[in-house]
Amino acid sequence: MGFTTLSLKGRALRLLSQREHSRSELATKLAPHAESPEELAALLDLLVEQDWLSDQRAAQSLVHRRGPRLGAARLVRELRTRGVADELAREATAPLLATEVQRAREVWQRKFGQVPLDMKERSRQVRFLMARGFTMHAIQKAIGGDTDGDTNDEDPGGAT
């Protein structure tokens, strides 16, 4: 291993010490600094083998950090964008489905706090929650103040 490989490994470890990264994210960030694609692939393989790099941990970390403010569908999209496999993204967000309505209600309460008085305001509130990846079922329950049946069985992957 030459100096460049150590430098590349040092960059990788610095990035991983700041937060979990998916393999794809780390590859993108390190690519400009690698001498060759083979060198980068070898380093990523080594990091995975030594358990420094894990798509599963990266997915769980993102869900833990952003889950309280976002719906499962938005988190699945963000994980896909970061190069996490669909199956792993769905697995990481599955526990959020049980609290989707509750989380939507908390986000709505912090932002608005009162039931919309007209259709224009209701539309604005619905768009706000939709942009955060909450399902229409969760949004209707949150805005409507309905407290029974706070679970949601809808697919978080939905149409993207």
N, C-alpha and C positions, 0 to 999 in steps of 0.2 A: 504494500500500500504506500503510495506516494503522499507527499504533503497535501496535494489537492484533495485526495480522498479523505484525509483527516479533516481538512478544512470543510469539506462537504458534510462530513459526519458531524462536525462541530456545529455547523449551521442547522442541521436537522435536529440535533439534540437541544439546541437553543430554542428552536420553534416548538418542539415537543414539551419543553419545560414551561412554556407560557400557557399552553392549552393542548388538549388532544386534537390531533389532525387525522383525517382519513388518509389512506395511501395516495389517493388521487390528488388531494389538496397539497400534500407534502411534495409530491412529484412536481406539481405545477410550480410551487414556490422554489424548489431546488434546481429545476431544469436549467435556468440561465447560468448557474454556477457549476454545473457538471461538465466535465470534459467530453463525455460521450453518454448516449442513452444507456449503454451497457453498464457504465460505472454507476449511474443513478439507479438502475434496476437492481444491481447487486447490493447497493447500500440499503435500498428499501427492503429487499429480501432479508438482509441481515437484521434490520430493525424489527421486522415482523418476527423473525426467528427468535430474537432475544426479548420479545414481548415489549418493546419500546413503542411499537406502532400497532394499533388495532382499530379497524373500522368499527367494531362493536363498541369499544370504549368511546370512540369519537361520537358515535350515534347516541349513546347513553348520556354523554356529557352535554351534547347539544340539547337533548330533550330535557335534561335536568335544569340547564341554564335558562332555556327559553320557553319551556312548557307552561309555566304559570301564566304567561302573557299571550300565548298563541294556541290556536287550534291544532288538532292532530294533522289535518290536511296540509296546513302550511309547513309544519315540521317535516312531514314526509317530503314535500317539495324541496325544502332546504337541504335535507339529507341527500336527496337525489342530485341536487346541484353540486354538492360536495363530493360526489362520486361514490356514495354508499349504495350498495345493492338494494333493490326494491324490497326484497324479502327481509333484509336486515333493518331497513327503515321502518317497515310495518311492524316488525317485532319490537323495536325500540319504542314506538309510539302506541302500541296496543294498550298498555296500562292507562294511558290518558283518556281512553274512550269512556271509562267509568266516571270520570270527573269533567267531561266536556261541558255539560250544562253549567255546572258550578263555576268552572273557570271562566266561561263566557259571561256569566252573571257578575263575577268579580271584576273582570275587565270593563264591562259595561258600567257597573256602579262607580268605578274610579273615574271613568271618562265623562259619563253623563249624569248618573244618579237620579234621574227622574224620567218617568214614562213620557214618550213623545206626545205632544199636544196636537200635531197635525201630520199629514202624510209626508210632507217634505222633511220634517224632522225625523220621522220614523225611517224614511228611506236613507237619510244620512247616517243614522245609528246602525241600520242593517248593513250598509256598505262598509262602515268602520269595522264591524265584527267579521264580515265576510273577508275583508282584506287581511285579517289576522288568522284566517283559516278555520274559523268555526263553522259548523254545519248549520243549515237553515233551521233544523230541529232545535239545536242548542240556542240559536239566536232568538227564535220565537219564544222559547221558554224564558230566556234571560230578559228580554225586553217586556214580555207580557207579564212577568212576575209570577209565572206558574211555578209552584214548588214541588208538585208531585211528579214522580218519574224522572229523576235527575240523571238517568243513564241514557246512553246513546249507542245504538247498535250499527250506525252507519259506517261505511267504509271510509277511512281517512285518506286513502289514496285518491279516490274520486277521479273525476276528469280533470286533467291539467291542461 
